[in-house]
C-alpha cells in the first residue's frame, strides 16, 4: 500500500502546484479521488493515454 502511495505521489503530484497542501496521505488520496485519478490508474490505458491524463 505504501508503495502505491509513493508511486502516486511521484506520478501525480510532482508537477502539481498545490502539492504542498497535501501534507497527509489521507489528503493525497482525497485529492486523487476528487480528480478521478485513482480510477483512471485502474483502467487499462496505454502509456500514452496515461501520460496525457497526468499532464492535464
Secondary structure, 3 states (H helix, E strand, C coil): CHHHHHHHHHHHHCCCCCHHHCCCHHHHHHHHHHHCHHHHHHCCCCHHHHHHHHHC
